[in-house]
């Protein structure tokens, strides 16, 4: 079938991380208390810990920034200000992010609040429970002040839902913020909040991180609290600094007796250890990324070599045609589930679901009965191939995306399904392989186009080896700091 036919414990781990990481973030002082937007989550937490500011002051400053910026950028779709104000009036958990404002993606449950998953079908849905990852994150002291925009059911690589409208990229408000955690990336990149929840089922942490100039790491499958070994989607965050991501990872990773992976010591530096890094700018179909992306990735490879790592050409063991044949089964099954939910409620699916969701549902209904089982066999074999690949290489470096962030509308809800499929097949052709293989991967904001748009570099490692990725990320952040870059639309 050719492409067109295819059409240590968390507390102990956290002890040393405040000393690691991002030298570009100055140690906060009382004189800078009005400049919270320039501080990462770790620096804001340090202000609270030293009693130089209160959680209430951080919260009100964040709300003020949201009220100033959100009408243009559309990151926060469900404000929870009064709920947050009530929280900061009571003692907060003494976790690593005590008092730091936080936003969660509108795919998660927070009891008593609206969860729409970006769909008109769930526009009035009120959560009866709280997702495990949300409960664990709030135990870190984070204060949830709102929910962020997402494409319908997180099924798209751009955040432009019919229900709420598009989230706009702070670097260029006419461009996509990526997806599906686009609202989260906009909120962090614009300085509304220093860190935000994000989830990744096919690139949805890494893609918006790349589009918006942030750091975004997708953990290994089943790594985080609330996840299962069968999940291809993983929860974590987008952040401006590596240390924020590492601290929240250390707090939220599973450490129970049934956890399939040993806790990752993500705060340990690489030290003298140098890595063998495979490098390619071609996607799973053998197509090259656009010239601006290739140039940015070549510069990233050069940066890795300049700090002593060995970089050589390599190709991941993936056939694009076979991969997307099976991945589409998994991708479309969720869409068909939501269509059946609408039909069970007596609703006309076309009235409450977007064309792309309906297209995916129709695709799923055309599959043979054994398509899901065959996909599972293929995915297991792919995981074994990746295990073998990462015996030869410590890390694989590729683009996150085939091109720069596209204009809004390129992946919008009015695009016909077959055309959307063709566009996404190229646009997201680097990221979902790691969801299927279960391998951790991160987008590091090392590059920029000639017009100043961010271009992320994707680094991946073997299952369970987030420690290597974070260690490399700390080195890259020191060698080529990005935190002082400011989006033009803010």
C-alpha positions as CSV (number, residue, x, y, z in Angstrom):
1,X,0.0,0.0,0.0
2,X,1.5,3.3,-1.0
3,X,1.2,6.6,0.8
4,X,-1.7,7.9,-1.2
5,X,-3.6,4.6,-0.8
6,X,-2.9,4.8,2.9
7,X,-4.5,8.4,2.4
8,X,14.9,7.1,44.4
9,X,11.8,8.6,46.0
10,X,10.4,11.8,44.7
11,X,11.3,13.7,47.9
12,X,14.9,12.5,48.0
13,X,15.2,13.0,44.2
14,X,14.1,16.6,44.5
15,X,16.7,17.5,47.0
16,X,19.5,18.6,44.7
17,X,17.7,19.9,41.6
18,X,17.3,23.5,42.7
19,X,21.1,23.6,42.4
20,X,21.1,22.0,38.9
21,X,20.0,23.5,35.7
22,X,19.2,26.8,34.4
23,X,21.8,29.5,35.1
24,X,19.9,32.0,33.0
25,X,17.2,32.3,35.6
26,X,18.6,34.7,38.2
27,X,18.1,34.0,41.8
28,X,14.9,35.9,42.6
29,X,14.9,38.8,45.1
30,X,12.2,41.0,46.7
31,X,13.2,43.7,44.2
32,X,11.9,41.5,41.4
33,X,8.6,40.6,42.9
34,X,6.7,42.4,40.0
35,X,8.6,40.4,37.4
36,X,7.1,37.0,38.0
37,X,6.5,36.4,34.3
38,X,10.3,36.2,33.8
39,X,10.7,33.5,36.4
40,X,10.4,29.8,36.0
41,X,8.3,27.7,38.4
42,X,11.3,26.7,40.5
43,X,12.3,30.4,41.0
44,X,8.7,31.3,41.9
45,X,8.6,28.5,44.4
46,X,11.8,29.7,46.0
47,X,10.2,33.1,46.5
48,X,7.4,31.5,48.4
49,X,9.7,29.3,50.4
50,X,11.7,32.4,51.5
51,X,8.5,34.2,52.3
52,X,9.4,37.0,49.9
53,X,6.0,36.6,48.2
54,X,2.8,34.8,49.0
55,X,1.0,32.3,46.9
56,X,-1.8,34.8,46.6
57,X,0.5,37.4,45.1
58,X,1.8,34.9,42.5
59,X,-1.8,33.9,41.7
60,X,-3.1,37.5,41.3
61,X,-0.1,38.4,39.1
62,X,-0.8,35.3,36.9
63,X,-4.5,36.1,36.6
64,X,-3.7,39.7,35.6
65,X,-1.4,38.4,32.9
66,X,-4.1,36.0,31.6
67,X,-6.7,38.7,31.5
68,X,-4.3,40.9,29.5
69,X,-3.1,38.2,27.1
70,X,-5.8,35.6,26.8
71,X,-8.3,37.6,24.7
72,X,-5.7,37.6,21.9
73,X,-4.0,34.3,22.4
74,X,-6.9,32.1,23.7
75,X,-4.9,29.7,25.9
76,X,-7.2,29.4,28.9
77,X,-10.7,28.2,28.1
78,X,-12.1,27.5,31.6
79,X,-10.9,30.0,34.2
80,X,-10.9,28.7,37.8
81,X,-9.8,31.9,39.5
82,X,-12.2,31.8,42.5
83,X,-11.4,28.2,43.2
84,X,-7.7,29.0,43.1
85,X,-8.2,32.0,45.4
86,X,-9.9,29.8,47.9
87,X,-7.0,27.4,47.8
88,X,-4.3,30.0,48.5
89,X,-6.3,31.2,51.5
90,X,-5.7,27.8,53.1
91,X,-2.4,26.0,53.8
92,X,-1.0,24.5,50.7
93,X,0.9,21.2,50.5
94,X,4.6,21.7,51.2
95,X,5.7,20.2,47.9
96,X,8.4,21.4,45.5
97,X,6.1,23.9,43.8
98,X,4.2,25.3,46.7
99,X,2.1,28.3,45.6
100,X,3.1,28.2,41.9
101,X,0.2,29.0,39.5
102,X,-0.5,26.0,37.2
103,X,-3.0,25.2,34.4
104,X,-4.2,21.8,33.3
105,X,-5.3,20.6,29.8
106,X,-9.0,20.4,29.2
107,X,-8.6,16.6,28.8
108,X,-8.3,16.0,32.6
109,X,-10.9,15.8,35.3
110,X,-10.9,18.1,38.3
111,X,-13.9,17.4,40.4
112,X,-16.7,19.9,40.1
113,X,-15.2,21.7,37.1
114,X,-16.0,21.5,33.4
115,X,-14.1,19.1,31.2
116,X,-15.0,19.4,27.5
117,X,-12.0,17.7,25.8
118,X,-12.4,20.5,23.2
119,X,-15.7,19.1,21.9
120,X,-19.3,20.4,21.6
121,X,-20.4,16.9,22.6
122,X,-19.0,17.5,26.2
123,X,-19.6,21.3,26.4
124,X,-21.7,20.9,29.6
125,X,-19.8,18.0,31.1
126,X,-18.9,18.4,34.8
127,X,-16.2,16.1,36.3
128,X,-17.3,13.9,39.1
129,X,-13.8,12.9,40.0
130,X,-10.2,14.1,39.8
131,X,-7.6,12.5,37.6
132,X,-4.8,10.8,39.5
133,X,-2.1,13.0,37.8
134,X,-4.0,16.1,38.8
135,X,-4.3,15.0,42.4
136,X,-0.6,14.2,42.5
137,X,0.4,17.5,40.9
138,X,-1.6,19.6,43.4
139,X,0.1,17.6,46.2
140,X,3.3,19.2,44.9
141,X,1.8,22.6,45.9
142,X,0.7,23.7,42.4
143,X,-2.3,26.0,42.3
144,X,-4.7,25.2,39.4
145,X,-6.1,28.5,38.0
146,X,-7.6,27.2,34.8
147,X,-7.9,24.7,32.0
148,X,-6.2,25.1,28.6
149,X,-7.4,24.8,25.1
150,X,-7.1,21.5,23.1
151,X,-8.3,20.3,19.7
152,X,-11.4,18.0,19.8
153,X,-10.4,14.9,21.8
154,X,-6.7,15.8,21.3
155,X,-6.9,14.3,17.8
156,X,-5.1,17.0,15.9
157,X,-1.6,18.5,15.7
158,X,-3.0,22.1,15.9
159,X,-5.3,23.6,18.6
160,X,-8.2,25.0,16.7
161,X,-11.4,23.5,18.1
162,X,-14.8,24.6,16.9
163,X,-16.0,24.9,20.5
164,X,-13.4,27.5,21.7
165,X,-11.6,28.7,18.6
166,X,-7.9,28.6,17.9
167,X,-5.0,29.1,20.4
168,X,-2.6,31.6,18.8
169,X,1.1,31.2,18.8
170,X,2.8,33.9,20.9
171,X,5.7,34.1,18.4
172,X,3.3,34.9,15.5
173,X,-0.4,35.1,16.3
174,X,-1.3,34.0,12.8
175,X,0.5,30.7,13.3
176,X,-0.5,27.4,14.9
177,X,0.5,26.7,18.5
178,X,0.7,23.0,17.7
179,X,-1.4,20.4,19.4
180,X,-2.9,18.8,21.1
181,X,-1.4,20.7,24.2
182,X,-1.5,24.0,22.3
183,X,-3.3,26.0,24.9
184,X,-0.8,24.8,27.5
185,X,2.1,25.8,25.4
186,X,0.7,29.3,24.7
187,X,0.0,29.8,28.4
188,X,3.7,29.1,29.3
189,X,5.3,30.7,26.3
190,X,3.4,33.9,26.8
191,X,4.2,34.0,30.6
192,X,0.6,33.5,31.8
193,X,1.9,30.6,34.0
194,X,5.4,29.3,34.3
195,X,4.5,25.6,33.8
196,X,1.4,23.7,32.6
197,X,0.2,20.2,32.3
198,X,0.4,18.6,28.9
199,X,-0.3,15.1,27.5
200,X,1.1,13.2,24.6
201,X,-0.5,10.5,22.6
202,X,1.2,11.1,19.2
203,X,3.4,14.2,19.8
204,X,1.1,16.4,21.8
205,X,3.7,17.5,24.3
206,X,6.6,17.7,21.8
207,X,4.7,19.4,18.9
208,X,3.4,22.5,20.8
209,X,6.7,22.7,22.7
210,X,8.5,23.0,19.3
211,X,6.0,25.4,17.9
212,X,6.1,27.7,21.0
213,X,9.8,27.5,21.9
214,X,9.4,25.5,25.1
215,X,11.0,22.4,26.6
216,X,8.7,19.4,26.5
217,X,9.5,15.8,27.5
218,X,7.2,12.9,26.9
219,X,8.0,10.2,29.5
220,X,8.1,6.5,28.8
221,X,4.9,4.6,28.6
222,X,3.4,3.7,32.0
223,X,6.0,6.0,33.7
224,X,3.7,8.5,35.4
225,X,1.1,8.4,38.1
226,X,-2.3,7.2,36.8
227,X,-0.8,5.6,33.6
228,X,-1.1,2.0,32.5
229,X,1.2,-0.3,30.5
230,X,-1.3,-0.3,27.6
231,X,-1.6,3.5,27.3
232,X,0.1,5.2,24.4
233,X,-0.7,8.6,25.9
234,X,1.4,10.0,28.7
235,X,1.0,13.0,31.0
236,X,3.7,15.5,31.9
237,X,4.1,19.2,31.2
238,X,5.6,22.0,29.1
239,X,8.0,24.4,30.7
240,X,10.5,27.1,29.9
241,X,13.3,25.5,31.9
242,X,14.6,21.9,32.0
243,X,14.7,22.0,35.8
244,X,11.0,22.6,36.1
245,X,10.2,19.6,33.9
246,X,12.7,17.4,35.8
247,X,11.4,18.5,39.2
248,X,7.8,17.7,38.3
249,X,8.8,14.5,36.6
250,X,10.6,13.4,39.8
251,X,7.5,14.2,41.8
252,X,4.9,12.6,39.5
253,X,6.7,9.4,38.3
254,X,5.3,6.2,39.6
255,X,7.1,4.7,42.6
256,X,4.6,2.1,43.8
257,X,5.4,-1.6,44.1
258,X,3.5,-2.4,40.9
259,X,5.3,0.3,38.7
260,X,6.7,-1.5,35.6
261,X,9.7,0.9,35.5
262,X,12.3,1.7,38.2
263,X,12.2,5.3,39.3
264,X,14.5,7.4,37.0
265,X,17.1,9.5,38.8
266,X,16.5,12.5,36.5
267,X,18.6,14.9,38.5
268,X,21.9,13.3,38.0
269,X,24.3,15.1,35.5
270,X,25.9,13.1,32.7
271,X,29.3,14.1,34.1
272,X,32.1,12.9,32.0
273,X,29.9,10.4,30.2
274,X,29.6,11.2,26.5
275,X,26.7,9.8,24.3
276,X,26.5,8.1,21.0
277,X,23.8,10.0,19.2
278,X,22.1,8.9,15.9
279,X,21.0,11.7,13.7
280,X,18.5,12.0,10.8
281,X,16.4,14.7,9.2
282,X,14.3,12.3,7.2
283,X,10.9,11.1,8.4
284,X,9.6,7.5,8.4
285,X,8.7,7.8,4.7
286,X,12.2,8.9,3.9
287,X,11.1,12.4,3.1
288,X,13.4,15.3,4.2
289,X,12.2,18.1,6.4
290,X,12.0,21.6,5.0
291,X,15.3,23.5,4.6
292,X,14.8,25.6,7.7
293,X,14.1,22.6,9.8
294,X,17.1,20.7,8.4
295,X,19.4,23.7,9.0
296,X,18.2,23.9,12.7
297,X,18.7,20.2,13.2
298,X,22.1,20.3,11.7
299,X,23.0,23.0,14.1
300,X,21.7,21.0,17.0
301,X,23.8,18.0,15.9
302,X,26.8,20.3,15.7
303,X,26.1,21.6,19.2
304,X,26.0,18.1,20.6
305,X,29.3,17.3,18.9
306,X,30.8,20.6,20.2
307,X,30.2,19.5,23.8
308,X,31.8,16.1,23.2
309,X,29.1,13.8,22.1
310,X,29.6,11.5,19.2
311,X,27.0,12.1,16.4
312,X,26.6,9.9,13.4
313,X,23.9,9.3,10.7
314,X,21.3,6.7,11.7
315,X,17.8,5.6,10.7
316,X,15.1,4.3,13.1
317,X,13.8,0.8,12.2
318,X,10.4,2.0,11.0
319,X,8.6,1.6,7.6
320,X,6.2,4.6,7.3
321,X,3.5,2.9,5.3
322,X,3.2,0.0,7.7
323,X,3.5,2.2,10.8
324,X,0.7,4.6,9.8
325,X,-1.6,1.8,8.5
326,X,-1.6,0.4,12.1
327,X,-1.4,3.7,13.9
328,X,-4.5,4.9,12.1
329,X,-6.4,2.0,13.7
330,X,-5.5,3.2,17.2
331,X,-5.9,6.9,16.3
332,X,-9.4,6.4,14.8
333,X,-10.7,4.0,17.4
334,X,-11.0,6.8,20.0
335,X,-12.9,9.0,17.5
336,X,-15.4,6.2,16.8
337,X,-15.9,5.8,20.5
338,X,-16.9,9.4,20.8
339,X,-19.2,9.1,17.8
340,X,-21.0,6.1,19.5
341,X,-21.3,8.1,22.6
342,X,-23.1,10.8,20.7
343,X,-25.4,8.3,19.0
344,X,-26.3,6.7,22.3
345,X,-27.4,10.1,23.6
346,X,-29.7,10.4,20.6
347,X,-27.6,13.2,19.1
348,X,-26.8,13.6,15.4
349,X,-23.0,13.1,15.3
350,X,-22.6,15.8,12.6
351,X,-24.1,18.4,15.0
352,X,-21.7,17.8,17.9
353,X,-18.5,16.4,16.4
354,X,-16.0,18.0,14.0
355,X,-15.4,16.8,10.5
356,X,-11.9,15.4,11.4
357,X,-13.4,13.3,14.2
358,X,-16.1,12.0,11.9
359,X,-13.5,11.2,9.2
360,X,-11.5,9.2,11.7
361,X,-14.6,7.4,12.9
362,X,-15.5,6.4,9.3
363,X,-12.0,5.2,8.7
364,X,-12.3,2.9,11.8
365,X,-15.6,1.5,10.7
366,X,-14.1,0.4,7.4
367,X,-11.4,-1.7,9.1
368,X,-11.6,-5.5,9.3
369,X,-12.5,-7.1,12.6
370,X,-9.0,-8.2,13.3
371,X,-7.4,-4.8,12.6
372,X,-6.9,-3.9,16.2
373,X,-5.3,-7.3,17.0
374,X,-2.9,-6.9,14.0
375,X,-2.0,-3.4,15.1
376,X,-1.1,-4.7,18.6
377,X,1.2,-7.4,17.1
378,X,2.9,-4.7,14.9
379,X,3.3,-2.3,17.9
380,X,4.9,-5.1,20.0
381,X,7.3,-5.9,17.2
382,X,8.2,-2.2,16.8
383,X,9.0,-1.9,20.5
384,X,11.4,-4.8,20.2
385,X,13.1,-3.1,17.2
386,X,13.5,0.1,19.1
387,X,15.0,-1.8,22.1
388,X,17.6,-3.3,19.7
389,X,18.3,0.1,18.1
390,X,18.9,1.7,21.5
391,X,21.4,-1.0,22.3
392,X,23.6,0.6,19.6
393,X,22.8,4.3,20.3
394,X,22.2,6.2,23.5
395,X,20.0,8.8,21.9
396,X,18.3,9.5,18.5
397,X,18.1,13.1,17.2
398,X,15.4,14.0,14.6
399,X,13.1,17.0,13.9
400,X,9.9,17.2,15.9
401,X,8.0,18.5,12.9
402,X,8.5,18.4,9.1
403,X,8.1,22.2,8.9
404,X,7.8,25.5,10.8
405,X,4.5,26.1,12.7
406,X,1.9,26.4,9.9
407,X,-0.6,29.2,9.5
408,X,-3.9,28.8,11.4
409,X,-6.4,27.1,9.2
410,X,-3.9,24.7,7.6
411,X,-5.0,22.1,10.1
412,X,-8.3,23.8,11.0
413,X,-11.7,22.3,11.4
414,X,-12.9,23.3,7.9
415,X,-10.2,21.2,6.1
416,X,-11.8,18.1,4.5
417,X,-10.9,14.8,6.2
418,X,-8.9,13.3,3.3
419,X,-6.9,16.5,2.9
420,X,-6.3,16.8,6.7
421,X,-5.0,13.2,6.7
422,X,-2.5,14.0,4.0
423,X,-1.3,17.1,5.7
424,X,-1.0,15.4,9.2
425,X,0.7,12.4,7.7
426,X,3.7,14.6,6.8
427,X,3.4,17.2,9.6
428,X,3.5,14.7,12.5
429,X,5.6,12.0,10.8
430,X,8.4,12.2,13.4
431,X,6.6,11.9,16.8
432,X,4.1,9.1,17.1
433,X,6.6,6.3,16.6
434,X,7.9,7.0,20.1
435,X,4.4,6.7,21.6
436,X,3.9,3.3,20.0
437,X,7.4,2.1,21.0
438,X,6.9,3.5,24.5
439,X,10.2,5.4,24.3
440,X,10.8,8.8,26.1
441,X,11.4,11.7,23.8
442,X,11.8,15.4,24.2
443,X,11.6,18.6,22.2
444,X,14.4,21.0,23.0
445,X,14.0,24.6,21.7
446,X,17.4,25.0,20.1
447,X,16.5,26.4,16.7
448,X,14.8,29.3,15.1
449,X,13.8,30.0,11.5
450,X,15.0,33.1,9.6
451,X,11.7,34.8,10.6
452,X,12.3,34.0,14.3
453,X,9.9,31.0,14.7
454,X,11.0,28.4,17.1
455,X,12.1,25.0,15.8
456,X,12.4,22.1,18.3
457,X,14.9,19.3,18.1
458,X,13.6,15.8,19.2
459,X,15.9,13.6,21.2
460,X,14.7,10.0,22.1
461,X,16.2,7.3,24.2
462,X,15.3,3.7,25.2
463,X,12.3,2.9,27.4
464,X,12.9,4.0,31.0
465,X,16.0,6.2,30.2
466,X,14.7,9.6,30.9
467,X,17.8,10.2,33.0
468,X,19.9,10.4,29.9
469,X,17.5,12.8,28.2
470,X,17.3,15.1,31.1
471,X,21.1,15.0,31.6
472,X,21.6,15.9,27.9
473,X,18.9,18.6,28.1
474,X,20.7,20.3,31.1
475,X,23.9,20.4,29.0
476,X,22.2,21.8,26.0
477,X,20.4,24.5,28.0
478,X,23.8,25.6,29.5
479,X,25.5,25.5,26.1
480,X,22.7,27.4,24.2
481,X,20.3,29.1,26.6
482,X,16.9,29.9,25.3
483,X,15.0,31.4,28.2
484,X,15.8,35.0,27.3
485,X,14.1,34.7,23.9
486,X,10.8,36.6,24.0
487,X,7.8,35.9,21.8
488,X,6.9,38.8,19.5
489,X,3.1,38.5,20.0
490,X,3.3,39.1,23.8
